[in-house]
Amino acid sequence: MMKRIIVFICLSAVVLSCLCGCGTSGREYKDDIEYNLTENDGALIIKEWTFLQGSGAEIYYKIGDTMTLLGNTTGADNGFCPFAEGSYEIKEYGDSVCVSWCFRASDNDRSHWKSKTFEFPV
């Protein structure tokens, strides 16, 4: 009985470590999008990814050779990649930028938008 419990615990630990580790390792990254900002000398770098049926993007601020992660976006659960499809808007506000992106509930629906504001590093 004790051997079964130990085997169960070991197998559970292996399965959990595999599940926890596959969250980022299985991401498929799209081509980076570089958006040159007009109000300063920097650029936004959008690294969009898909994993299973989900999608999202990492938003970076690049000035010179330095890139700083500003934050992340999330998409819908259908794998739609709005940045790769050109379904996004970027608005600058001095010390911050607002990124809006479309995600769709079905193949023909592009009416759902999300937005997120990111502060530039000082």
N, CA, C and O atoms as CSV, one atom per row, in Angstrom:
chain,resi,resn,atom,element,x,y,z
A,1,MET,N,N,0.831,-1.201,0.000
A,1,MET,CA,C,0.000,0.000,0.000
A,1,MET,C,C,0.868,1.255,0.000
A,1,MET,O,O,0.579,2.215,-0.715
A,2,MET,N,N,1.925,1.247,0.797
A,2,MET,CA,C,2.803,2.419,0.881
A,2,MET,C,C,3.521,2.636,-0.453
A,2,MET,O,O,3.736,3.780,-0.854
A,3,LYS,N,N,3.900,1.543,-1.152
A,3,LYS,CA,C,4.556,1.674,-2.453
A,3,LYS,C,C,3.621,2.340,-3.464
A,3,LYS,O,O,4.066,3.169,-4.258
A,4,ARG,N,N,2.345,1.992,-3.446
A,4,ARG,CA,C,1.380,2.599,-4.369
A,4,ARG,C,C,1.244,4.098,-4.128
A,4,ARG,O,O,1.142,4.880,-5.074
A,5,ILE,N,N,1.244,4.487,-2.881
A,5,ILE,CA,C,1.135,5.904,-2.543
A,5,ILE,C,C,2.368,6.658,-3.040
A,5,ILE,O,O,2.250,7.748,-3.600
A,6,ILE,N,N,3.537,6.079,-2.837
A,6,ILE,CA,C,4.778,6.722,-3.281
A,6,ILE,C,C,4.811,6.820,-4.809
A,6,ILE,O,O,5.186,7.856,-5.357
A,7,VAL,N,N,4.421,5.746,-5.493
A,7,VAL,CA,C,4.387,5.760,-6.949
A,7,VAL,C,C,3.378,6.807,-7.439
A,7,VAL,O,O,3.659,7.544,-8.384
A,8,PHE,N,N,2.215,6.873,-6.803
A,8,PHE,CA,C,1.203,7.863,-7.176
A,8,PHE,C,C,1.735,9.278,-6.998
A,8,PHE,O,O,1.527,10.123,-7.868
A,9,ILE,N,N,2.403,9.547,-5.913
A,9,ILE,CA,C,2.946,10.885,-5.645
A,9,ILE,C,C,4.022,11.235,-6.673
A,9,ILE,O,O,4.061,12.358,-7.177
A,10,CYS,N,N,4.881,10.286,-6.979
A,10,CYS,CA,C,5.946,10.536,-7.964
A,10,CYS,C,C,5.367,10.800,-9.358
A,10,CYS,O,O,5.788,11.730,-10.045
A,11,LEU,N,N,4.410,9.984,-9.762
A,11,LEU,CA,C,3.786,10.182,-11.068
A,11,LEU,C,C,3.035,11.505,-11.133
A,11,LEU,O,O,3.068,12.197,-12.151
A,12,SER,N,N,2.365,11.850,-10.051
A,12,SER,CA,C,1.652,13.132,-10.002
A,12,SER,C,C,2.616,14.299,-10.133
A,12,SER,O,O,2.324,15.274,-10.824
A,13,ALA,N,N,3.758,14.203,-9.475
A,13,ALA,CA,C,4.760,15.271,-9.551
A,13,ALA,C,C,5.298,15.412,-10.974
A,13,ALA,O,O,5.494,16.528,-11.456
A,14,VAL,N,N,5.535,14.296,-11.639
A,14,VAL,CA,C,6.027,14.343,-13.021
A,14,VAL,C,C,4.993,14.974,-13.943
A,14,VAL,O,O,5.332,15.832,-14.757
A,15,VAL,N,N,3.742,14.560,-13.823
A,15,VAL,CA,C,2.683,15.111,-14.670
A,15,VAL,C,C,2.526,16.605,-14.423
A,15,VAL,O,O,2.414,17.376,-15.376
A,16,LEU,N,N,2.515,17.026,-13.169
A,16,LEU,CA,C,2.369,18.450,-12.854
A,16,LEU,C,C,3.536,19.262,-13.394
A,16,LEU,O,O,3.335,20.363,-13.908
A,17,SER,N,N,4.743,18.742,-13.286
A,17,SER,CA,C,5.891,19.494,-13.788
A,17,SER,C,C,5.831,19.622,-15.303
A,17,SER,O,O,6.228,20.651,-15.849
A,18,CYS,N,N,5.345,18.600,-15.987
A,18,CYS,CA,C,5.185,18.687,-17.453
A,18,CYS,C,C,4.128,19.713,-17.818
A,18,CYS,O,O,4.332,20.518,-18.727
A,19,LEU,N,N,3.002,19.693,-17.120
A,19,LEU,CA,C,1.926,20.640,-17.419
A,19,LEU,C,C,2.336,22.069,-17.127
A,19,LEU,O,O,2.018,22.973,-17.899
A,20,CYS,N,N,3.031,22.287,-16.032
A,20,CYS,CA,C,3.449,23.648,-15.683
A,20,CYS,C,C,4.532,24.149,-16.628
A,20,CYS,O,O,4.605,25.348,-16.898
A,21,GLY,N,N,5.362,23.267,-17.127
A,21,GLY,CA,C,6.457,23.677,-17.987
A,21,GLY,C,C,6.066,23.900,-19.422
A,21,GLY,O,O,6.810,24.554,-20.152
A,22,CYS,N,N,4.939,23.391,-19.863
A,22,CYS,CA,C,4.610,23.511,-21.285
A,22,CYS,C,C,3.905,24.811,-21.616
A,22,CYS,O,O,3.662,25.074,-22.793
A,23,GLY,N,N,3.563,25.640,-20.635
A,23,GLY,CA,C,2.814,26.863,-20.898
A,23,GLY,C,C,3.507,27.825,-21.833
A,23,GLY,O,O,2.853,28.393,-22.708
A,24,THR,N,N,4.813,28.034,-21.687
A,24,THR,CA,C,5.511,28.962,-22.561
A,24,THR,C,C,6.357,28.246,-23.596
A,24,THR,O,O,6.619,28.807,-24.661
A,25,SER,N,N,6.786,27.042,-23.322
A,25,SER,CA,C,7.690,26.370,-24.261
A,25,SER,C,C,6.989,25.992,-25.553
A,25,SER,O,O,7.651,25.822,-26.577
A,26,GLY,N,N,5.678,25.857,-25.539
A,26,GLY,CA,C,4.958,25.468,-26.735
A,26,GLY,C,C,4.457,26.641,-27.556
A,26,GLY,O,O,3.781,26.436,-28.564
A,27,ARG,N,N,4.767,27.857,-27.156
A,27,ARG,CA,C,4.284,29.022,-27.895
A,27,ARG,C,C,4.930,29.111,-29.267
A,27,ARG,O,O,6.122,28.854,-29.434
A,28,GLU,N,N,4.108,29.484,-30.245
A,28,GLU,CA,C,4.609,29.741,-31.591
A,28,GLU,C,C,4.570,31.249,-31.790
A,28,GLU,O,O,3.496,31.850,-31.817
A,29,TYR,N,N,5.740,31.854,-31.928
A,29,TYR,CA,C,5.817,33.305,-32.093
A,29,TYR,C,C,5.694,33.692,-33.555
A,29,TYR,O,O,6.297,33.070,-34.429
A,30,LYS,N,N,4.909,34.721,-33.809
A,30,LYS,CA,C,4.763,35.293,-35.154
A,30,LYS,C,C,5.932,36.241,-35.393
A,30,LYS,O,O,6.749,36.462,-34.499
A,31,ASP,N,N,6.014,36.805,-36.603
A,31,ASP,CA,C,7.046,37.802,-36.883
A,31,ASP,C,C,6.829,39.017,-35.990
A,31,ASP,O,O,5.694,39.442,-35.775
A,32,ASP,N,N,7.919,39.574,-35.472
A,32,ASP,CA,C,7.821,40.778,-34.649
A,32,ASP,C,C,7.283,41.934,-35.471
A,32,ASP,O,O,7.578,42.066,-36.659
A,33,ILE,N,N,6.488,42.767,-34.816
A,33,ILE,CA,C,5.993,43.994,-35.433
A,33,ILE,C,C,6.697,45.152,-34.748
A,33,ILE,O,O,6.683,45.257,-33.522
A,34,GLU,N,N,7.310,46.016,-35.536
A,34,GLU,CA,C,7.968,47.198,-34.977
A,34,GLU,C,C,7.161,48.426,-35.375
A,34,GLU,O,O,6.927,48.678,-36.557
A,35,TYR,N,N,6.739,49.183,-34.367
A,35,TYR,CA,C,5.944,50.385,-34.578
A,35,TYR,C,C,6.764,51.571,-34.077
A,35,TYR,O,O,6.990,51.712,-32.875
A,36,ASN,N,N,7.209,52.425,-35.002
A,36,ASN,CA,C,8.003,53.594,-34.621
A,36,ASN,C,C,7.102,54.657,-34.017
A,36,ASN,O,O,6.112,55.071,-34.621
A,37,LEU,N,N,7.455,55.084,-32.835
A,37,LEU,CA,C,6.675,56.101,-32.129
A,37,LEU,C,C,6.975,57.472,-32.716
A,37,LEU,O,O,8.091,57.727,-33.168
A,38,THR,N,N,5.990,58.348,-32.710
A,38,THR,CA,C,6.182,59.684,-33.283
A,38,THR,C,C,6.511,60.724,-32.218
A,38,THR,O,O,7.107,61.752,-32.536
A,39,GLU,N,N,6.137,60.483,-30.965
A,39,GLU,CA,C,6.352,61.479,-29.918
A,39,GLU,C,C,7.674,61.317,-29.183
A,39,GLU,O,O,8.023,62.164,-28.361
A,40,ASN,N,N,8.424,60.242,-29.460
A,40,ASN,CA,C,9.764,60.095,-28.903
A,40,ASN,C,C,10.614,59.263,-29.865
A,40,ASN,O,O,10.137,58.857,-30.924
A,41,ASP,N,N,11.855,59.015,-29.499
A,41,ASP,CA,C,12.779,58.324,-30.406
A,41,ASP,C,C,12.666,56.808,-30.348
A,41,ASP,O,O,13.446,56.111,-30.998
A,42,GLY,N,N,11.728,56.290,-29.595
A,42,GLY,CA,C,11.629,54.847,-29.408
A,42,GLY,C,C,10.684,54.169,-30.382
A,42,GLY,O,O,10.124,54.784,-31.289
A,43,ALA,N,N,10.534,52.873,-30.152
A,43,ALA,CA,C,9.624,52.057,-30.960
A,43,ALA,C,C,8.973,51.020,-30.057
A,43,ALA,O,O,9.531,50.642,-29.027
A,44,LEU,N,N,7.804,50.568,-30.447
A,44,LEU,CA,C,7.173,49.432,-29.781
A,44,LEU,C,C,7.514,48.190,-30.592
A,44,LEU,O,O,7.472,48.206,-31.822
A,45,ILE,N,N,7.847,47.128,-29.898
A,45,ILE,CA,C,8.073,45.833,-30.520
A,45,ILE,C,C,6.982,44.915,-29.998
A,45,ILE,O,O,6.852,44.717,-28.790
A,46,ILE,N,N,6.202,44.358,-30.904
A,46,ILE,CA,C,5.101,43.473,-30.522
A,46,ILE,C,C,5.486,42.055,-30.917
A,46,ILE,O,O,5.659,41.745,-32.096
A,47,LYS,N,N,5.617,41.203,-29.910
A,47,LYS,CA,C,5.953,39.797,-30.129
A,47,LYS,C,C,4.688,38.977,-29.877
A,47,LYS,O,O,4.373,38.626,-28.740
A,48,GLU,N,N,3.980,38.684,-30.948
A,48,GLU,CA,C,2.703,37.974,-30.849
A,48,GLU,C,C,2.930,36.465,-30.908
A,48,GLU,O,O,3.817,35.988,-31.616
A,49,TRP,N,N,2.122,35.726,-30.158
A,49,TRP,CA,C,2.272,34.273,-30.096
A,49,TRP,C,C,0.918,33.579,-30.097
A,49,TRP,O,O,-0.112,34.182,-29.799
A,50,THR,N,N,0.948,32.304,-30.437
A,50,THR,CA,C,-0.215,31.430,-30.287
A,50,THR,C,C,0.227,30.191,-29.538
A,50,THR,O,O,1.387,29.784,-29.610
A,51,PHE,N,N,-0.694,29.606,-28.830
A,51,PHE,CA,C,-0.447,28.341,-28.135
A,51,PHE,C,C,-1.783,27.625,-28.030
A,51,PHE,O,O,-2.737,28.147,-27.454
A,52,LEU,N,N,-1.840,26.428,-28.590
A,52,LEU,CA,C,-3.092,25.691,-28.705
A,52,LEU,C,C,-4.090,26.610,-29.405
A,52,LEU,O,O,-3.846,26.998,-30.548
A,53,GLN,N,N,-5.185,26.969,-28.778
A,53,GLN,CA,C,-6.146,27.879,-29.407
A,53,GLN,C,C,-6.095,29.283,-28.811
A,53,GLN,O,O,-6.941,30.116,-29.133
A,54,GLY,N,N,-5.132,29.554,-27.960
A,54,GLY,CA,C,-5.019,30.880,-27.366
A,54,GLY,C,C,-3.996,31.733,-28.099
A,54,GLY,O,O,-3.200,31.231,-28.892
A,55,SER,N,N,-4.031,33.027,-27.822
A,55,SER,CA,C,-3.060,33.944,-28.415
A,55,SER,C,C,-2.802,35.085,-27.446
A,55,SER,O,O,-3.538,35.285,-26.480
A,56,GLY,N,N,-1.752,35.816,-27.723
A,56,GLY,CA,C,-1.400,36.963,-26.908
A,56,GLY,C,C,-0.179,37.635,-27.495
A,56,GLY,O,O,0.328,37.223,-28.539
A,57,ALA,N,N,0.294,38.673,-26.820
A,57,ALA,CA,C,1.477,39.383,-27.301
A,57,ALA,C,C,2.224,39.968,-26.115
A,57,ALA,O,O,1.640,40.317,-25.089
A,58,GLU,N,N,3.522,40.062,-26.288
A,58,GLU,CA,C,4.384,40.768,-25.347
A,58,GLU,C,C,4.701,42.109,-26.006
A,58,GLU,O,O,5.100,42.161,-27.169
A,59,ILE,N,N,4.519,43.188,-25.251
A,59,ILE,CA,C,4.745,44.533,-25.776
A,59,ILE,C,C,6.025,45.086,-25.158
A,59,ILE,O,O,6.139,45.204,-23.938
A,60,TYR,N,N,6.977,45.418,-26.009
A,60,TYR,CA,C,8.266,45.944,-25.564
A,60,TYR,C,C,8.436,47.380,-26.039
A,60,TYR,O,O,7.899,47.778,-27.072
A,61,TYR,N,N,9.198,48.150,-25.259
A,61,TYR,CA,C,9.595,49.500,-25.648
A,61,TYR,C,C,11.074,49.424,-25.980
A,61,TYR,O,O,11.877,48.963,-25.168
A,62,LYS,N,N,11.434,49.879,-27.178
A,62,LYS,CA,C,12.826,49.815,-27.619
A,62,LYS,C,C,13.327,51.220,-27.883
A,62,LYS,O,O,12.710,51.992,-28.617
A,63,ILE,N,N,14.447,51.536,-27.275
A,63,ILE,CA,C,15.122,52.800,-27.558
A,63,ILE,C,C,16.604,52.468,-27.666
A,63,ILE,O,O,17.211,51.965,-26.720
A,64,GLY,N,N,17.171,52.754,-28.819
A,64,GLY,CA,C,18.553,52.347,-29.082
A,64,GLY,C,C,18.636,50.828,-29.117
A,64,GLY,O,O,17.878,50.169,-29.828
A,65,ASP,N,N,19.562,50.283,-28.345
A,65,ASP,CA,C,19.727,48.830,-28.273
A,65,ASP,C,C,19.031,48.220,-27.055
A,65,ASP,O,O,19.146,47.019,-26.813
A,66,THR,N,N,18.310,49.041,-26.289
A,66,THR,CA,C,17.677,48.580,-25.055
A,66,THR,C,C,16.193,48.306,-25.285
A,66,THR,O,O,15.461,49.146,-25.809
A,67,MET,N,N,15.770,47.108,-24.879
A,67,MET,CA,C,14.340,46.759,-24.955
A,67,MET,C,C,13.837,46.480,-23.552
A,67,MET,O,O,14.472,45.757,-22.784
A,68,THR,N,N,12.687,47.059,-23.224
A,68,THR,CA,C,12.069,46.888,-21.916
A,68,THR,C,C,10.662,46.337,-22.112
A,68,THR,O,O,9.882,46.875,-22.898
A,69,LEU,N,N,10.341,45.269,-21.401
A,69,LEU,CA,C,8.994,44.707,-21.461
A,69,LEU,C,C,8.028,45.663,-20.777
A,69,LEU,O,O,8.193,45.977,-19.598
A,70,LEU,N,N,7.020,46.127,-21.513
A,70,LEU,CA,C,5.985,46.986,-20.932
A,70,LEU,C,C,4.856,46.166,-20.335
A,70,LEU,O,O,4.291,46.542,-19.308
A,71,GLY,N,N,4.521,45.046,-20.970
A,71,GLY,CA,C,3.436,44.208,-20.486
A,71,GLY,C,C,2.962,43.245,-21.558
A,71,GLY,O,O,3.610,43.066,-22.589
A,72,ASN,N,N,1.822,42.630,-21.294
A,72,ASN,CA,C,1.280,41.597,-22.168
A,72,ASN,C,C,-0.158,41.906,-22.552
A,72,ASN,O,O,-0.861,42.651,-21.870
A,73,THR,N,N,-0.572,41.311,-23.660
A,73,THR,CA,C,-1.985,41.344,-24.056
A,73,THR,C,C,-2.465,39.903,-24.163
A,73,THR,O,O,-1.662,38.976,-24.275
A,74,THR,N,N,-3.757,39.729,-24.129
A,74,THR,CA,C,-4.335,38.402,-24.335
A,74,THR,C,C,-5.359,38.483,-25.448
A,74,THR,O,O,-5.978,39.522,-25.675
A,75,GLY,N,N,-5.522,37.381,-26.129
A,75,GLY,CA,C,-6.496,37.335,-27.215
A,75,GLY,C,C,-7.656,36.443,-26.839
A,75,GLY,O,O,-7.873,36.128,-25.669
A,76,ALA,N,N,-8.376,36.053,-27.828
A,76,ALA,CA,C,-9.515,35.160,-27.617
A,76,ALA,C,C,-9.025,33.714,-27.569
A,76,ALA,O,O,-7.831,33.447,-27.706
A,77,ASP,N,N,-9.942,32.807,-27.377
A,77,ASP,CA,C,-9.576,31.396,-27.276
A,77,ASP,C,C,-9.717,30.672,-28.614
A,77,ASP,O,O,-9.902,29.455,-28.651
A,78,ASN,N,N,-9.628,31.426,-29.711
A,78,ASN,CA,C,-9.746,30.801,-31.027
A,78,ASN,C,C,-8.462,30.905,-31.846
A,78,ASN,O,O,-8.455,30.571,-33.031
A,79,GLY,N,N,-7.384,31.360,-31.229
A,79,GLY,CA,C,-6.100,31.439,-31.902
A,79,GLY,C,C,-5.941,32.604,-32.863
A,79,GLY,O,O,-4.927,32.685,-33.556
A,80,PHE,N,N,-6.913,33.510,-32.925
A,80,PHE,CA,C,-6.823,34.670,-33.809
A,80,PHE,C,C,-5.676,35.568,-33.364
A,80,PHE,O,O,-5.535,35.850,-32.174
A,81,CYS,N,N,-4.860,36.018,-34.306
A,81,CYS,CA,C,-3.706,36.874,-34.022
A,81,CYS,C,C,-3.948,38.266,-34.598
A,81,CYS,O,O,-3.637,38.509,-35.764
A,82,PRO,N,N,-4.493,39.180,-33.805
A,82,PRO,CA,C,-4.892,40.478,-34.343
A,82,PRO,C,C,-3.729,41.326,-34.850
A,82,PRO,O,O,-3.890,42.069,-35.818
A,83,PHE,N,N,-2.574,41.230,-34.221
A,83,PHE,CA,C,-1.451,42.059,-34.654
A,83,PHE,C,C,-0.947,41.595,-36.022
A,83,PHE,O,O,-0.681,42.419,-36.897
A,84,ALA,N,N,-0.815,40.299,-36.204
A,84,ALA,CA,C,-0.387,39.756,-37.498
A,84,ALA,C,C,-1.406,40.071,-38.590
A,84,ALA,O,O,-1.047,40.227,-39.757
A,85,GLU,N,N,-2.683,40.163,-38.204
A,85,GLU,CA,C,-3.752,40.464,-39.163
A,85,GLU,C,C,-3.931,41.967,-39.403
A,85,GLU,O,O,-4.732,42.368,-40.247
A,86,GLY,N,N,-3.188,42.799,-38.660
A,86,GLY,CA,C,-3.317,44.249,-38.808
A,86,GLY,C,C,-4.514,44.838,-38.099
A,86,GLY,O,O,-4.884,45.981,-38.368
A,87,SER,N,N,-5.137,44.080,-37.187
A,87,SER,CA,C,-6.331,44.545,-36.469
A,87,SER,C,C,-5.941,45.122,-35.108
A,87,SER,O,O,-6.299,44.585,-34.060
A,88,TYR,N,N,-5.198,46.230,-35.151
A,88,TYR,CA,C,-4.777,46.893,-33.916
A,88,TYR,C,C,-4.609,48.383,-34.168
A,88,TYR,O,O,-4.489,48.828,-35.310
A,89,GLU,N,N,-4.605,49.151,-33.073
A,89,GLU,CA,C,-4.381,50.595,-33.125
A,89,GLU,C,C,-3.452,50.975,-31.991
A,89,GLU,O,O,-3.507,50.388,-30.910
A,90,ILE,N,N,-2.603,51.955,-32.236
A,90,ILE,CA,C,-1.683,52.449,-31.217
A,90,ILE,C,C,-1.844,53.957,-31.138
A,90,ILE,O,O,-1.756,54.655,-32.147
A,91,LYS,N,N,-2.082,54.457,-29.922
A,91,LYS,CA,C,-2.217,55.896,-29.695
A,91,LYS,C,C,-1.220,56.310,-28.622
A,91,LYS,O,O,-1.131,55.690,-27.562
A,92,GLU,N,N,-0.480,57.360,-28.915
A,92,GLU,CA,C,0.532,57.859,-27.989
A,92,GLU,C,C,-0.019,59.004,-27.147
A,92,GLU,O,O,-0.783,59.840,-27.628
A,93,TYR,N,N,0.387,59.022,-25.883
A,93,TYR,CA,C,-0.049,60.069,-24.950
A,93,TYR,C,C,1.131,60.534,-24.111
A,93,TYR,O,O,1.093,60.408,-22.887
A,94,GLY,N,N,2.165,61.062,-24.724
A,94,GLY,CA,C,3.310,61.559,-23.972
A,94,GLY,C,C,4.099,60.446,-23.304
A,94,GLY,O,O,4.936,59.803,-23.937
A,95,ASP,N,N,3.826,60.218,-22.003
A,95,ASP,CA,C,4.564,59.220,-21.229
A,95,ASP,C,C,3.976,57.819,-21.319
A,95,ASP,O,O,4.458,56.900,-20.656
A,96,SER,N,N,2.943,57.650,-22.131
A,96,SER,CA,C,2.300,56.340,-22.219
A,96,SER,C,C,1.797,56.080,-23.637
A,96,SER,O,O,1.787,56.962,-24.495
A,97,VAL,N,N,1.387,54.852,-23.842
A,97,VAL,CA,C,0.842,54.456,-25.136
A,97,VAL,C,C,-0.331,53.516,-24.873
A,97,VAL,O,O,-0.282,52.674,-23.976
A,98,CYS,N,N,-1.380,53.676,-25.666
A,98,CYS,CA,C,-2.551,52.807,-25.557
A,98,CYS,C,C,-2.566,51.881,-26.772
A,98,CYS,O,O,-2.590,52.331,-27.917
A,99,VAL,N,N,-2.552,50.582,-26.492
A,99,VAL,CA,C,-2.602,49.582,-27.552
A,99,VAL,C,C,-3.993,48.964,-27.535
A,99,VAL,O,O,-4.435,48.439,-26.513
A,100,SER,N,N,-4.678,49.030,-28.669
A,100,SER,CA,C,-6.002,48.413,-28.808
A,100,SER,C,C,-5.886,47.305,-29.846
A,100,SER,O,O,-5.213,47.464,-30.864
A,101,TRP,N,N,-6.539,46.196,-29.583
A,101,TRP,CA,C,-6.496,45.084,-30.520
A,101,TRP,C,C,-7.855,44.413,-30.581
A,101,TRP,O,O,-8.605,44.379,-29.605
A,102,CYS,N,N,-8.142,43.885,-31.746
A,102,CYS,CA,C,-9.401,43.203,-31.991
A,102,CYS,C,C,-9.224,41.716,-31.690
A,102,CYS,O,O,-8.193,41.126,-32.011
A,103,PHE,N,N,-10.204,41.142,-31.094
A,103,PHE,CA,C,-10.237,39.690,-31.000
A,103,PHE,C,C,-11.633,39.287,-31.409
A,103,PHE,O,O,-12.586,40.036,-31.196
A,104,ARG,N,N,-11.759,38.154,-31.975
A,104,ARG,CA,C,-13.058,37.809,-32.533
A,104,ARG,C,C,-13.624,36.560,-31.868
A,104,ARG,O,O,-12.897,35.636,-31.503
A,105,ALA,N,N,-14.912,36.563,-31.728
A,105,ALA,CA,C,-15.600,35.421,-31.123
A,105,ALA,C,C,-15.876,34.338,-32.155
A,105,ALA,O,O,-16.050,33.172,-31.802
A,106,SER,N,N,-15.915,34.715,-33.423
A,106,SER,CA,C,-16.118,33.742,-34.504
A,106,SER,C,C,-15.330,34.222,-35.718
A,106,SER,O,O,-14.757,35.311,-35.695
A,107,ASP,N,N,-15.298,33.432,-36.757
A,107,ASP,CA,C,-14.513,33.775,-37.935
A,107,ASP,C,C,-14.965,35.059,-38.618
A,107,ASP,O,O,-14.152,35.722,-39.261
A,108,ASN,N,N,-16.216,35.422,-38.501
A,108,ASN,CA,C,-16.730,36.605,-39.192
A,108,ASN,C,C,-16.939,37.812,-38.282
A,108,ASN,O,O,-17.426,38.846,-38.740
A,109,ASP,N,N,-16.585,37.703,-37.021
A,109,ASP,CA,C,-16.880,38.757,-36.057
A,109,ASP,C,C,-15.601,39.458,-35.621
A,109,ASP,O,O,-14.762,38.860,-34.947
A,110,ARG,N,N,-15.449,40.722,-36.004
A,110,ARG,CA,C,-14.295,41.518,-35.582
A,110,ARG,C,C,-14.759,42.747,-34.801
A,110,ARG,O,O,-14.131,43.804,-34.858
A,111,SER,N,N,-15.846,42.599,-34.084
A,111,SER,CA,C,-16.424,43.747,-33.387
A,111,SER,C,C,-15.980,43.860,-31.929
A,111,SER,O,O,-16.370,44.801,-31.237
A,112,HIS,N,N,-15.183,42.928,-31.464
A,112,HIS,CA,C,-14.762,42.945,-30.059
A,112,HIS,C,C,-13.338,43.477,-29.941
A,112,HIS,O,O,-12.399,42.933,-30.524
A,113,TRP,N,N,-13.205,44.546,-29.177
A,113,TRP,CA,C,-11.900,45.175,-29.004
A,113,TRP,C,C,-11.528,45.234,-27.534
A,113,TRP,O,O,-12.385,45.403,-26.667
A,114,LYS,N,N,-10.255,45.094,-27.272
A,114,LYS,CA,C,-9.691,45.300,-25.938
A,114,LYS,C,C,-8.621,46.374,-26.070
A,114,LYS,O,O,-8.097,46.604,-27.160
A,115,SER,N,N,-8.301,47.022,-24.976
A,115,SER,CA,C,-7.202,47.985,-25.006
A,115,SER,C,C,-6.482,47.978,-23.669
A,115,SER,O,O,-7.040,47.605,-22.638
A,116,LYS,N,N,-5.248,48.395,-23.718
A,116,LYS,CA,C,-4.418,48.430,-22.517
A,116,LYS,C,C,-3.433,49.583,-22.667
A,116,LYS,O,O,-2.858,49.782,-23.737
A,117,THR,N,N,-3.244,50.340,-21.589
A,117,THR,CA,C,-2.317,51.459,-21.592
A,117,THR,C,C,-1.030,51.045,-20.893
A,117,THR,O,O,-1.055,50.430,-19.826
A,118,PHE,N,N,0.084,51.388,-21.506
A,118,PHE,CA,C,1.407,51.059,-20.958
A,118,PHE,C,C,2.177,52.345,-20.734
A,118,PHE,O,O,2.189,53.234,-21.586
A,119,GLU,N,N,2.819,52.435,-19.584
A,119,GLU,CA,C,3.671,53.590,-19.255
A,119,GLU,C,C,5.084,53.329,-19.757
A,119,GLU,O,O,5.611,52.227,-19.603
A,120,PHE,N,N,5.698,54.350,-20.359
A,120,PHE,CA,C,7.085,54.213,-20.783
A,120,PHE,C,C,7.997,54.261,-19.569
A,120,PHE,O,O,7.695,54.965,-18.607
A,121,PRO,N,N,9.107,53.529,-19.589
A,121,PRO,CA,C,10.047,53.594,-18.456
A,121,PRO,C,C,10.717,54.966,-18.408
A,121,PRO,O,O,10.909,55.621,-19.432
A,122,VAL,N,N,11.056,55.369,-17.223
A,122,VAL,CA,C,11.680,56.690,-17.040
A,122,VAL,C,C,13.157,56.594,-17.232
A,122,VAL,O,O,13.861,57.597,-17.120
